[in-house]
Amino acid sequence: MRTKITFFSVSILITLLLLEVFIRVAIAADLGGLRNPDLFFNNLSDDEYWKHRLLWTDFREAPKRGIDPELGWVTEENAGNPLGIIGAGHGAIDYQSPAILFVGDSYIGGIDGRPAGTIPTAVGQLLPEQNVYNLGVPGYGVGQSYLRMRQASAHFTHPFFVFGILTFDLDRSILNVFSGPKPRLELSDSGELIVHNRPITQTAEAWLQDHPPAPRSYLLTFTRRTLAVLRAKNNQPAYGLETRVEEKQALNAAIMARAAADAAERQAPLVFLLFYTRSELTWPNWREEFLAEQCRLYTCLDTKPVLLRAAAARGVETAAFYTADGLHLNEAGNAVVAAFLSRELPVYFSRKSTHSP
């Protein structure tokens, strides 16, 4: 009997080892679609996902414009445009006059970093008497957007901040890497925000050599990931079970509070502008609930009801306002949001408080 148990145990061990070898060989040879980090990791909570994504896509998604020691990456900078403001290359930047400064991720900056069709560009066209500048940077989380806001605040005398937050930017705040190494804010035991990972001096390739992917077993990781997705069933997206939610909520609440306090200290109006992927227009989740709670404390403008009303008024599906994958607003969606902002933002121009009335 003992011999049979031993034989059975050894057989299982050998089988698992062979499976692990098979997976690693398939990944190395790029066979069977296994070079896909979604099969192994949660992109909303796990640095390993983004390390593998960078490595397995041959760094195609890494920032192309170099590195920034304070922010990780920014749009193109030059002597006349030290902040890398999108679309500011054809005219002098007025740092002294009142200016509307948009910060955020690609929902603000645009998917390809070009100004045409972005929300700030459209707002500037609808409010030609205002100075409107686009400081959005694709891939930013809430933490990086706050650091970008703080950077811009030091340059402009009379800023008015429009702080764009896509729901999934909340998840990016806890990561050490996204499309490249990034600063990460952490909430200390005393409630202070501490910035880690700065200065950033390495490209994504060099950083990954010093911080290589380190799964002990792809088979075990794959099994855990599969079970997490199955357990989520239809209540969550394909990301699997939500993890580190309380950590994300506490950190992002602190970042938003710090942004509001900084703006109030400058006597600069601040509006948080909320964005959603297309699926989230009909899929409520903790991110929307969290932001609703925060918006009881601060001034917020929510694009979800705006897009839903626009779709109903035009008799179209919300897909008309999104890219094919549903992850970004298209030019039509940006135009809807910009028209909304051109009506709403003037209400806040003269305000000296970041809190809701």
C-alpha positions in Angstrom: 0.0 0.0 0.0 2.8 2.4 0.9 4.6 1.6 -2.3 1.4 2.5 -4.3 1.0 5.8 -2.5 4.7 6.6 -3.1 4.4 5.7 -6.8 1.2 7.8 -7.1 2.8 10.8 -5.4 5.9 10.6 -7.5 3.8 10.3 -10.7 1.8 13.4 -9.7 5.0 15.3 -9.0 6.6 14.3 -12.3 3.4 15.3 -14.2 3.3 18.7 -12.5 7.0 19.3 -13.3 6.4 18.3 -16.9 3.5 20.7 -17.2 5.6 23.5 -15.7 8.4 22.7 -18.2 5.8 22.6 -21.1 4.4 26.0 -20.1 7.8 27.6 -19.8 8.9 26.2 -23.2 5.6 27.3 -24.8 6.1 30.8 -23.4 9.7 31.0 -24.5 8.8 29.8 -28.0 5.6 32.0 -28.1 3.4 28.9 -28.7 -0.3 28.3 -27.9 -1.0 31.9 -26.9 0.5 31.3 -23.5 2.6 34.5 -23.7 -0.4 36.4 -22.4 -0.1 37.9 -18.9 -3.9 37.9 -18.5 -3.7 34.1 -18.1 -1.5 34.4 -15.1 -1.9 37.7 -13.3 -4.4 40.4 -12.4 -3.6 43.6 -14.2 -5.5 45.7 -11.7 -3.3 44.7 -8.7 -0.2 42.9 -9.7 3.1 44.3 -10.8 4.0 41.0 -12.3 1.3 41.5 -14.9 2.9 44.6 -16.2 6.4 43.2 -16.0 5.4 40.3 -18.2 3.4 42.5 -20.5 6.4 44.7 -21.1 8.7 41.7 -21.6 6.3 39.7 -23.8 5.4 42.6 -26.1 9.1 43.4 -26.6 8.5 46.8 -24.8 6.3 48.1 -27.6 4.1 49.7 -25.0 6.9 51.3 -23.1 7.0 55.1 -23.2 8.7 56.3 -26.4 9.6 59.8 -25.2 12.2 59.0 -22.6 12.0 59.0 -18.9 11.1 61.6 -16.3 12.8 61.4 -12.9 9.7 62.7 -11.0 6.8 61.3 -13.0 8.1 58.2 -14.8 7.2 59.4 -18.2 5.7 62.5 -19.8 4.8 63.9 -23.2 7.5 65.5 -25.3 9.3 68.4 -23.6 11.5 71.1 -25.0 12.9 74.5 -24.0 9.8 76.3 -25.0 7.5 73.7 -23.5 9.2 72.3 -20.4 6.0 70.7 -19.1 5.3 68.8 -22.3 1.9 70.4 -22.7 0.1 68.7 -25.6 -0.6 71.0 -28.5 1.4 73.9 -27.1 4.1 73.8 -29.7 2.5 76.4 -32.0 2.2 79.3 -29.5 3.7 80.8 -26.4 2.4 79.4 -23.1 0.9 82.1 -20.9 1.9 81.2 -17.4 0.7 84.4 -15.8 -2.9 84.6 -17.0 -5.7 82.4 -15.7 -5.5 79.0 -17.3 -7.6 75.8 -17.3 -5.1 72.9 -16.8 -6.3 69.4 -17.6 -4.4 66.5 -16.0 -5.2 62.8 -16.2 -4.5 59.8 -18.4 -5.3 59.1 -22.1 -8.9 60.2 -21.6 -7.4 63.6 -21.3 -4.1 63.4 -23.2 -5.5 61.3 -26.1 -4.6 57.8 -27.1 -1.8 58.8 -29.4 -0.6 62.0 -27.7 -1.9 64.2 -30.5 -4.0 67.2 -29.6 -6.6 66.9 -32.4 -9.9 65.6 -31.1 -9.0 65.6 -27.4 -11.3 67.0 -24.8 -9.0 69.9 -23.8 -8.6 70.9 -27.5 -12.4 70.9 -28.0 -13.0 72.8 -24.8 -10.4 75.4 -25.9 -12.3 75.8 -29.2 -15.6 76.2 -27.4 -14.1 78.7 -24.9 -11.8 80.7 -27.1 -11.4 83.4 -24.4 -9.8 81.0 -22.0 -6.3 79.6 -21.9 -6.7 75.8 -22.0 -3.8 73.4 -21.6 -3.6 69.7 -21.9 -1.2 68.0 -19.4 -2.8 64.6 -19.7 -0.4 61.6 -20.1 -1.5 58.2 -21.3 -1.1 55.5 -18.7 -1.2 57.7 -15.6 -2.9 56.6 -12.4 -4.4 59.0 -9.8 -1.1 59.3 -8.0 0.9 60.3 -11.1 -1.9 62.7 -12.1 -1.6 64.4 -8.7 2.1 64.7 -9.0 1.6 66.2 -12.5 -0.9 68.7 -11.1 1.6 69.6 -8.4 4.4 70.1 -11.0 2.1 72.3 -13.1 1.0 74.3 -10.1 4.6 75.6 -9.6 4.6 77.1 -13.1 1.2 78.8 -13.5 0.2 81.8 -11.5 -3.6 81.4 -11.7 -4.4 77.7 -12.4 -7.8 76.1 -12.6 -7.4 72.3 -12.5 -9.6 69.8 -14.2 -8.4 66.5 -12.7 -9.5 63.6 -14.9 -10.0 60.2 -13.3 -10.9 57.1 -15.2 -12.2 54.5 -12.8 -9.3 52.1 -13.4 -6.8 54.9 -12.6 -7.7 54.0 -9.0 -6.0 50.6 -9.5 -2.9 52.0 -11.1 -2.1 54.1 -8.0 -0.8 51.0 -6.1 1.5 49.7 -8.9 5.2 50.2 -9.2 5.2 49.7 -12.9 2.7 50.3 -15.7 4.0 51.1 -19.2 7.3 51.7 -17.4 8.6 52.2 -13.9 6.6 54.8 -12.1 6.4 56.7 -8.8 4.1 55.2 -6.2 2.5 57.0 -3.4 1.9 55.2 -0.1 -0.1 56.2 2.9 2.1 56.1 6.1 0.9 55.0 9.5 0.6 58.7 10.4 -1.6 59.4 7.4 1.0 61.2 5.3 1.6 60.5 1.6 5.1 59.2 0.9 6.4 59.0 -2.7 8.5 55.9 -3.5 10.6 54.9 -6.5 12.0 58.4 -7.2 14.1 59.5 -8.9 13.4 57.3 -11.9 16.5 57.0 -14.0 16.1 53.8 -16.0 14.2 52.9 -19.1 11.7 50.1 -18.9 14.2 47.6 -20.3 16.9 48.5 -17.9 14.5 48.6 -14.9 13.2 45.2 -15.8 16.7 43.8 -15.8 17.0 44.9 -12.1 13.4 43.9 -11.2 12.8 40.8 -13.3 9.6 38.8 -13.3 9.7 36.2 -10.6 6.9 33.7 -10.6 8.0 30.5 -8.8 5.6 28.5 -10.9 3.6 29.5 -14.0 1.5 26.4 -13.5 0.5 27.4 -10.0 0.0 31.0 -11.0 -2.1 29.9 -14.0 -4.2 27.7 -11.7 -4.8 30.4 -9.1 -5.7 32.9 -11.8 -8.1 30.6 -13.5 -9.9 29.8 -10.2 -10.1 33.5 -9.4 -11.8 34.3 -12.8 -14.2 31.3 -12.4 -15.1 32.4 -8.9 -15.9 35.9 -10.1 -18.6 34.4 -12.5 -20.7 37.2 -14.0 -20.4 39.6 -11.1 -17.1 41.0 -12.1 -15.3 41.6 -15.4 -12.7 39.2 -16.8 -10.1 40.6 -14.4 -11.2 38.0 -11.8 -12.0 38.6 -8.2 -11.2 42.1 -6.9 -8.2 42.3 -4.7 -6.6 45.0 -2.5 -9.7 47.1 -2.7 -9.5 48.6 0.8 -5.8 49.5 0.1 -6.8 51.2 -3.1 -9.7 53.1 -1.5 -7.6 54.4 1.4 -4.7 55.5 -0.9 -6.8 57.2 -3.5 -8.9 59.0 -0.9 -5.7 60.4 0.6 -4.5 61.5 -2.9 -7.7 63.2 -3.7 -7.7 64.9 -0.3 -4.1 66.1 -0.8 -4.9 67.4 -4.3 -7.9 69.3 -2.9 -5.9 70.7 0.0 -3.1 71.8 -2.4 -5.5 73.5 -4.7 -7.3 75.3 -1.8 -3.9 76.5 -0.5 -3.3 78.0 -3.9 -6.8 79.4 -4.0 -7.1 77.5 -7.3 -10.4 75.9 -8.3 -10.3 72.2 -8.8 -12.8 69.9 -10.4 -12.6 66.1 -10.6 -13.8 64.9 -13.9 -14.9 61.2 -13.8 -14.6 58.8 -16.8 -15.8 55.2 -17.4 -15.1 52.5 -19.9 -18.1 51.6 -22.0 -18.9 48.4 -20.0 -19.0 50.4 -16.8 -21.9 52.5 -18.1 -24.1 49.5 -17.3 -21.8 47.7 -14.8 -21.7 49.4 -11.4 -18.7 48.5 -9.3 -16.8 49.6 -6.2 -14.9 52.3 -8.2 -18.0 54.2 -9.1 -19.3 53.9 -5.5 -16.0 55.1 -4.1 -15.8 58.1 -6.4 -19.4 58.9 -5.5 -18.4 59.0 -1.9 -15.5 61.3 -2.6 -17.6 63.6 -4.7 -19.7 64.4 -1.6 -16.5 66.1 -0.4 -15.2 67.7 -3.6 -16.5 69.2 -6.8 -17.0 66.6 -9.4 -18.3 66.4 -12.9 -19.5 63.0 -14.0 -19.4 62.0 -17.6 -21.6 58.8 -17.2 -25.0 60.5 -17.1 -23.8 63.0 -19.8 -23.0 60.2 -22.3 -26.2 58.2 -21.4 -28.3 61.3 -22.0 -26.5 62.1 -25.3 -27.0 58.5 -26.5 -30.7 58.6 -25.7 -31.2 62.0 -27.2 -29.6 60.9 -30.5 -31.1 57.5 -30.6 -27.8 55.7 -30.7 -26.0 53.1 -28.5 -23.2 54.4 -26.3 -20.8 52.5 -28.6 -21.1 55.5 -30.9 -19.0 57.4 -28.3 -16.3 54.8 -27.7 -13.5 53.2 -29.6 -14.1 49.6 -30.8 -12.7 48.0 -27.7 -14.8 50.2 -25.4 -11.8 51.4 -23.5 -11.6 55.0 -24.7 -13.9 57.7 -25.8 -13.6 58.4 -29.5 -13.7 61.9 -31.0 -17.5 61.9 -30.9 -17.5 61.0 -27.2 -14.9 63.6 -26.5 -17.0 66.2 -28.3 -20.0 65.4 -26.1 -17.9 65.7 -22.9 -16.3 68.9 -24.1 -19.7 70.5 -24.9 -20.8 69.6 -21.4 -17.6 71.1 -19.8 -17.9 74.3 -21.9 -21.3 74.9 -20.1 -20.2 73.7 -16.6 -16.6 75.0 -16.2 -17.4 78.7 -16.4 -19.5 78.3 -13.2 -16.3 77.5 -11.3 -14.0 80.1 -12.8 -14.4 82.6 -10.0 -14.4 80.0 -7.1 -11.6 79.9 -4.6 -12.5 76.6 -3.0 -12.1 73.0 -4.1 -15.1 71.9 -2.0 -18.6 71.5 -3.3 -21.0 74.3 -2.5 
